């Protein structure tokens, strides 16, 4: 159900794409929005930090 205070938003956490932090693997997400629905969601590993 949409949050009326913040609008019709979708919040996604892509993981850790930067070089700092406690995560060992850098990650990101790629997806398509089609008619208001998330499709083709992928988690992509960018490689180890360091």
PDB file of N, CA, C and O in Angstrom, chain B, residues numbered from 101:
ATOM      1  N   UNK B 101       0.839  -1.177   0.000  1.00  0.00           N
ATOM      2  CA  UNK B 101       0.000   0.000   0.000  1.00  0.00           C
ATOM      3  C   UNK B 101       0.888   1.245   0.000  1.00  0.00           C
ATOM      4  O   UNK B 101       1.792   1.332   0.831  1.00  0.00           O
ATOM      5  N   UNK B 102       0.675   2.194  -0.877  1.00  0.00           N
ATOM      6  CA  UNK B 102       1.500   3.407  -0.940  1.00  0.00           C
ATOM      7  C   UNK B 102       1.419   4.209   0.357  1.00  0.00           C
ATOM      8  O   UNK B 102       0.376   4.257   1.008  1.00  0.00           O
ATOM      9  N   UNK B 103       2.513   4.825   0.713  1.00  0.00           N
ATOM     10  CA  UNK B 103       2.588   5.672   1.895  1.00  0.00           C
ATOM     11  C   UNK B 103       2.140   7.074   1.491  1.00  0.00           C
ATOM     12  O   UNK B 103       2.846   7.733   0.728  1.00  0.00           O
ATOM     13  N   UNK B 104       0.984   7.557   1.976  1.00  0.00           N
ATOM     14  CA  UNK B 104       0.476   8.871   1.550  1.00  0.00           C
ATOM     15  C   UNK B 104       1.410  10.016   1.934  1.00  0.00           C
ATOM     16  O   UNK B 104       1.398  11.066   1.292  1.00  0.00           O
ATOM     17  N   UNK B 105       2.211   9.824   2.965  1.00  0.00           N
ATOM     18  CA  UNK B 105       3.130  10.874   3.397  1.00  0.00           C
ATOM     19  C   UNK B 105       4.287  11.045   2.409  1.00  0.00           C
ATOM     20  O   UNK B 105       4.762  12.160   2.196  1.00  0.00           O
ATOM     21  N   UNK B 106       4.737   9.951   1.813  1.00  0.00           N
ATOM     22  CA  UNK B 106       5.896   9.992   0.929  1.00  0.00           C
ATOM     23  C   UNK B 106       5.557   9.716  -0.541  1.00  0.00           C
ATOM     24  O   UNK B 106       6.459   9.645  -1.375  1.00  0.00           O
ATOM     25  N   UNK B 107       4.306   9.564  -0.857  1.00  0.00           N
ATOM     26  CA  UNK B 107       3.931   9.328  -2.245  1.00  0.00           C
ATOM     27  C   UNK B 107       4.028   7.865  -2.626  1.00  0.00           C
ATOM     28  O   UNK B 107       4.235   7.000  -1.776  1.00  0.00           O
ATOM     29  N   UNK B 108       3.881   7.606  -3.874  1.00  0.00           N
ATOM     30  CA  UNK B 108       3.911   6.246  -4.401  1.00  0.00           C
ATOM     31  C   UNK B 108       5.349   5.901  -4.759  1.00  0.00           C
ATOM     32  O   UNK B 108       5.736   5.982  -5.925  1.00  0.00           O
ATOM     33  N   UNK B 109       6.143   5.515  -3.760  1.00  0.00           N
ATOM     34  CA  UNK B 109       7.568   5.264  -3.942  1.00  0.00           C
ATOM     35  C   UNK B 109       7.903   3.805  -3.714  1.00  0.00           C
ATOM     36  O   UNK B 109       7.233   3.106  -2.954  1.00  0.00           O
ATOM     37  N   UNK B 110       8.948   3.359  -4.383  1.00  0.00           N
ATOM     38  CA  UNK B 110       9.484   2.024  -4.186  1.00  0.00           C
ATOM     39  C   UNK B 110      10.883   2.183  -3.624  1.00  0.00           C
ATOM     40  O   UNK B 110      11.725   2.829  -4.247  1.00  0.00           O
ATOM     41  N   UNK B 111      11.145   1.613  -2.472  1.00  0.00           N
ATOM     42  CA  UNK B 111      12.463   1.685  -1.844  1.00  0.00           C
ATOM     43  C   UNK B 111      13.173   0.354  -2.030  1.00  0.00           C
ATOM     44  O   UNK B 111      12.648  -0.690  -1.643  1.00  0.00           O
ATOM     45  N   UNK B 112      14.361   0.385  -2.621  1.00  0.00           N
ATOM     46  CA  UNK B 112      15.169  -0.822  -2.810  1.00  0.00           C
ATOM     47  C   UNK B 112      16.580  -0.554  -2.287  1.00  0.00           C
ATOM     48  O   UNK B 112      17.127   0.529  -2.497  1.00  0.00           O
ATOM     49  N   UNK B 113      17.155  -1.520  -1.621  1.00  0.00           N
ATOM     50  CA  UNK B 113      18.525  -1.415  -1.150  1.00  0.00           C
ATOM     51  C   UNK B 113      19.410  -2.198  -2.115  1.00  0.00           C
ATOM     52  O   UNK B 113      19.328  -3.426  -2.163  1.00  0.00           O
ATOM     53  N   UNK B 114      20.255  -1.508  -2.886  1.00  0.00           N
ATOM     54  CA  UNK B 114      21.076  -2.190  -3.886  1.00  0.00           C
ATOM     55  C   UNK B 114      22.249  -2.950  -3.311  1.00  0.00           C
ATOM     56  O   UNK B 114      22.983  -3.599  -4.056  1.00  0.00           O
ATOM     57  N   UNK B 115      22.445  -2.890  -2.016  1.00  0.00           N
ATOM     58  CA  UNK B 115      23.613  -3.537  -1.427  1.00  0.00           C
ATOM     59  C   UNK B 115      24.713  -2.520  -1.239  1.00  0.00           C
ATOM     60  O   UNK B 115      24.442  -1.369  -0.895  1.00  0.00           O
ATOM     61  N   UNK B 116      25.931  -2.920  -1.455  1.00  0.00           N
ATOM     62  CA  UNK B 116      27.091  -2.062  -1.226  1.00  0.00           C
ATOM     63  C   UNK B 116      27.880  -1.908  -2.525  1.00  0.00           C
ATOM     64  O   UNK B 116      28.604  -2.820  -2.924  1.00  0.00           O
ATOM     65  N   UNK B 117      27.743  -0.764  -3.182  1.00  0.00           N
ATOM     66  CA  UNK B 117      28.423  -0.542  -4.456  1.00  0.00           C
ATOM     67  C   UNK B 117      29.762   0.167  -4.291  1.00  0.00           C
ATOM     68  O   UNK B 117      30.566   0.185  -5.223  1.00  0.00           O
ATOM     69  N   UNK B 118      30.015   0.751  -3.125  1.00  0.00           N
ATOM     70  CA  UNK B 118      31.241   1.517  -2.900  1.00  0.00           C
ATOM     71  C   UNK B 118      32.399   0.666  -2.410  1.00  0.00           C
ATOM     72  O   UNK B 118      32.279  -0.550  -2.262  1.00  0.00           O
ATOM     73  N   UNK B 119      33.523   1.329  -2.161  1.00  0.00           N
ATOM     74  CA  UNK B 119      34.733   0.638  -1.728  1.00  0.00           C
ATOM     75  C   UNK B 119      34.888   0.599  -0.214  1.00  0.00           C
ATOM     76  O   UNK B 119      35.804  -0.055   0.286  1.00  0.00           O
ATOM     77  N   UNK B 120      34.026   1.277   0.528  1.00  0.00           N
ATOM     78  CA  UNK B 120      34.148   1.296   1.979  1.00  0.00           C
ATOM     79  C   UNK B 120      32.948   0.620   2.613  1.00  0.00           C
ATOM     80  O   UNK B 120      31.869   0.559   2.023  1.00  0.00           O
ATOM     81  N   UNK B 121      33.150   0.107   3.832  1.00  0.00           N
ATOM     82  CA  UNK B 121      32.076  -0.546   4.559  1.00  0.00           C
ATOM     83  C   UNK B 121      32.473  -1.946   4.959  1.00  0.00           C
ATOM     84  O   UNK B 121      33.593  -2.387   4.704  1.00  0.00           O
ATOM     85  N   UNK B 122      31.541  -2.644   5.592  1.00  0.00           N
ATOM     86  CA  UNK B 122      31.859  -3.975   6.107  1.00  0.00           C
ATOM     87  C   UNK B 122      31.496  -5.104   5.147  1.00  0.00           C
ATOM     88  O   UNK B 122      31.866  -6.251   5.395  1.00  0.00           O
ATOM     89  N   UNK B 123      30.782  -4.813   4.060  1.00  0.00           N
ATOM     90  CA  UNK B 123      30.437  -5.854   3.094  1.00  0.00           C
ATOM     91  C   UNK B 123      31.691  -6.311   2.358  1.00  0.00           C
ATOM     92  O   UNK B 123      32.571  -5.503   2.062  1.00  0.00           O
ATOM     93  N   UNK B 124      31.770  -7.589   2.067  1.00  0.00           N
ATOM     94  CA  UNK B 124      32.941  -8.118   1.358  1.00  0.00           C
ATOM     95  C   UNK B 124      32.781  -8.041  -0.156  1.00  0.00           C
ATOM     96  O   UNK B 124      33.770  -7.941  -0.883  1.00  0.00           O
ATOM     97  N   UNK B 125      31.545  -8.087  -0.629  1.00  0.00           N
ATOM     98  CA  UNK B 125      31.275  -8.077  -2.073  1.00  0.00           C
ATOM     99  C   UNK B 125      30.522  -6.801  -2.433  1.00  0.00           C
ATOM    100  O   UNK B 125      29.565  -6.439  -1.749  1.00  0.00           O
ATOM    101  N   UNK B 126      30.937  -6.118  -3.492  1.00  0.00           N
ATOM    102  CA  UNK B 126      30.214  -4.946  -3.991  1.00  0.00           C
ATOM    103  C   UNK B 126      29.076  -5.446  -4.869  1.00  0.00           C
ATOM    104  O   UNK B 126      29.280  -6.327  -5.703  1.00  0.00           O
ATOM    105  N   UNK B 127      27.884  -4.894  -4.690  1.00  0.00           N
ATOM    106  CA  UNK B 127      26.718  -5.323  -5.460  1.00  0.00           C
ATOM    107  C   UNK B 127      25.900  -4.124  -5.929  1.00  0.00           C
ATOM    108  O   UNK B 127      26.037  -3.014  -5.414  1.00  0.00           O
ATOM    109  N   UNK B 128      25.063  -4.373  -6.900  1.00  0.00           N
ATOM    110  CA  UNK B 128      24.104  -3.389  -7.390  1.00  0.00           C
ATOM    111  C   UNK B 128      22.890  -4.152  -7.903  1.00  0.00           C
ATOM    112  O   UNK B 128      22.938  -5.375  -8.029  1.00  0.00           O
ATOM    113  N   UNK B 129      21.803  -3.443  -8.199  1.00  0.00           N
ATOM    114  CA  UNK B 129      20.611  -4.071  -8.763  1.00  0.00           C
ATOM    115  C   UNK B 129      20.248  -3.404 -10.083  1.00  0.00           C
ATOM    116  O   UNK B 129      20.481  -2.214 -10.291  1.00  0.00           O
ATOM    117  N   UNK B 130      19.679  -4.200 -10.952  1.00  0.00           N
ATOM    118  CA  UNK B 130      19.148  -3.691 -12.220  1.00  0.00           C
ATOM    119  C   UNK B 130      17.747  -4.277 -12.367  1.00  0.00           C
ATOM    120  O   UNK B 130      17.523  -5.454 -12.083  1.00  0.00           O
ATOM    121  N   UNK B 131      16.809  -3.444 -12.813  1.00  0.00           N
ATOM    122  CA  UNK B 131      15.436  -3.908 -12.967  1.00  0.00           C
ATOM    123  C   UNK B 131      14.704  -2.998 -13.932  1.00  0.00           C
ATOM    124  O   UNK B 131      15.183  -1.917 -14.275  1.00  0.00           O
ATOM    125  N   UNK B 132      13.540  -3.447 -14.365  1.00  0.00           N
ATOM    126  CA  UNK B 132      12.651  -2.663 -15.217  1.00  0.00           C
ATOM    127  C   UNK B 132      11.343  -2.449 -14.471  1.00  0.00           C
ATOM    128  O   UNK B 132      10.916  -3.300 -13.692  1.00  0.00           O
ATOM    129  N   UNK B 133      10.717  -1.320 -14.713  1.00  0.00           N
ATOM    130  CA  UNK B 133       9.375  -1.074 -14.185  1.00  0.00           C
ATOM    131  C   UNK B 133       8.436  -1.037 -15.382  1.00  0.00           C
ATOM    132  O   UNK B 133       8.574  -0.195 -16.269  1.00  0.00           O
ATOM    133  N   UNK B 134       7.487  -1.952 -15.396  1.00  0.00           N
ATOM    134  CA  UNK B 134       6.556  -2.090 -16.507  1.00  0.00           C
ATOM    135  C   UNK B 134       5.134  -2.037 -15.959  1.00  0.00           C
ATOM    136  O   UNK B 134       4.721  -2.917 -15.203  1.00  0.00           O
ATOM    137  N   UNK B 135       4.400  -1.020 -16.336  1.00  0.00           N
ATOM    138  CA  UNK B 135       3.020  -0.825 -15.875  1.00  0.00           C
ATOM    139  C   UNK B 135       2.943  -0.847 -14.349  1.00  0.00           C
ATOM    140  O   UNK B 135       2.026  -1.431 -13.771  1.00  0.00           O
ATOM    141  N   UNK B 136       3.927  -0.195 -13.702  1.00  0.00           N
ATOM    142  CA  UNK B 136       3.931  -0.075 -12.254  1.00  0.00           C
ATOM    143  C   UNK B 136       4.449  -1.276 -11.494  1.00  0.00           C
ATOM    144  O   UNK B 136       4.395  -1.293 -10.264  1.00  0.00           O
ATOM    145  N   UNK B 137       4.952  -2.290 -12.196  1.00  0.00           N
ATOM    146  CA  UNK B 137       5.456  -3.493 -11.535  1.00  0.00           C
ATOM    147  C   UNK B 137       6.932  -3.688 -11.846  1.00  0.00           C
ATOM    148  O   UNK B 137       7.389  -3.450 -12.964  1.00  0.00           O
ATOM    149  N   UNK B 138       7.672  -4.131 -10.820  1.00  0.00           N
ATOM    150  CA  UNK B 138       9.095  -4.418 -10.990  1.00  0.00           C
ATOM    151  C   UNK B 138       9.239  -5.744 -11.719  1.00  0.00           C
ATOM    152  O   UNK B 138       8.639  -6.747 -11.333  1.00  0.00           O
ATOM    153  N   UNK B 139      10.042  -5.738 -12.775  1.00  0.00           N
ATOM    154  CA  UNK B 139      10.288  -6.952 -13.565  1.00  0.00           C
ATOM    155  C   UNK B 139      11.788  -7.077 -13.826  1.00  0.00           C
ATOM    156  O   UNK B 139      12.528  -6.096 -13.752  1.00  0.00           O
ATOM    157  N   UNK B 140      12.214  -8.275 -14.125  1.00  0.00           N
ATOM    158  CA  UNK B 140      13.593  -8.573 -14.507  1.00  0.00           C
ATOM    159  C   UNK B 140      14.599  -8.062 -13.465  1.00  0.00           C
ATOM    160  O   UNK B 140      15.631  -7.494 -13.820  1.00  0.00           O
ATOM    161  N   UNK B 141      14.295  -8.267 -12.193  1.00  0.00           N
ATOM    162  CA  UNK B 141      15.174  -7.828 -11.116  1.00  0.00           C
ATOM    163  C   UNK B 141      16.412  -8.709 -11.077  1.00  0.00           C
ATOM    164  O   UNK B 141      16.307  -9.935 -11.034  1.00  0.00           O
ATOM    165  N   UNK B 142      17.591  -8.082 -11.092  1.00  0.00           N
ATOM    166  CA  UNK B 142      18.876  -8.788 -11.022  1.00  0.00           C
ATOM    167  C   UNK B 142      19.722  -8.185  -9.930  1.00  0.00           C
ATOM    168  O   UNK B 142      19.751  -6.965  -9.770  1.00  0.00           O
ATOM    169  N   UNK B 143      20.407  -9.012  -9.179  1.00  0.00           N
ATOM    170  CA  UNK B 143      21.449  -8.558  -8.270  1.00  0.00           C
ATOM    171  C   UNK B 143      22.768  -8.866  -8.968  1.00  0.00           C
ATOM    172  O   UNK B 143      23.029 -10.016  -9.323  1.00  0.00           O
ATOM    173  N   UNK B 144      23.593  -7.854  -9.166  1.00  0.00           N
ATOM    174  CA  UNK B 144      24.842  -7.998  -9.909  1.00  0.00           C
ATOM    175  C   UNK B 144      26.017  -7.826  -8.948  1.00  0.00           C
ATOM    176  O   UNK B 144      26.109  -6.819  -8.245  1.00  0.00           O
ATOM    177  N   UNK B 145      26.906  -8.804  -8.923  1.00  0.00           N
ATOM    178  CA  UNK B 145      28.108  -8.707  -8.101  1.00  0.00           C
ATOM    179  C   UNK B 145      29.188  -7.992  -8.904  1.00  0.00           C
ATOM    180  O   UNK B 145      29.498  -8.379 -10.031  1.00  0.00           O
ATOM    181  N   UNK B 146      29.755  -6.947  -8.312  1.00  0.00           N
ATOM    182  CA  UNK B 146      30.775  -6.122  -8.966  1.00  0.00           C
ATOM    183  C   UNK B 146      32.198  -6.557  -8.616  1.00  0.00           C
ATOM    184  O   UNK B 146      33.159  -6.041  -9.186  1.00  0.00           O
ATOM    185  N   UNK B 147      32.335  -7.477  -7.709  1.00  0.00           N
ATOM    186  CA  UNK B 147      33.646  -7.957  -7.288  1.00  0.00           C
ATOM    187  C   UNK B 147      33.906  -7.619  -5.831  1.00  0.00           C
ATOM    188  O   UNK B 147      33.169  -6.859  -5.203  1.00  0.00           O
ATOM    189  N   UNK B 148      34.966  -8.202  -5.320  1.00  0.00           N
ATOM    190  CA  UNK B 148      35.312  -8.004  -3.926  1.00  0.00           C
ATOM    191  C   UNK B 148      35.865  -6.603  -3.699  1.00  0.00           C
ATOM    192  O   UNK B 148      36.439  -5.991  -4.600  1.00  0.00           O
ATOM    193  N   UNK B 149      35.683  -6.115  -2.495  1.00  0.00           N
ATOM    194  CA  UNK B 149      36.234  -4.811  -2.102  1.00  0.00           C
ATOM    195  C   UNK B 149      37.725  -4.928  -1.911  1.00  0.00           C
ATOM    196  O   UNK B 149      38.266  -6.000  -1.642  1.00  0.00           O
ATOM    197  N   UNK B 150      38.374  -3.780  -2.060  1.00  0.00           N
ATOM    198  CA  UNK B 150      39.791  -3.758  -1.721  1.00  0.00           C
ATOM    199  C   UNK B 150      40.709  -3.552  -2.811  1.00  0.00           C
ATOM    200  O   UNK B 150      41.921  -3.523  -2.599  1.00  0.00           O
TER     201      UNK B 150
END
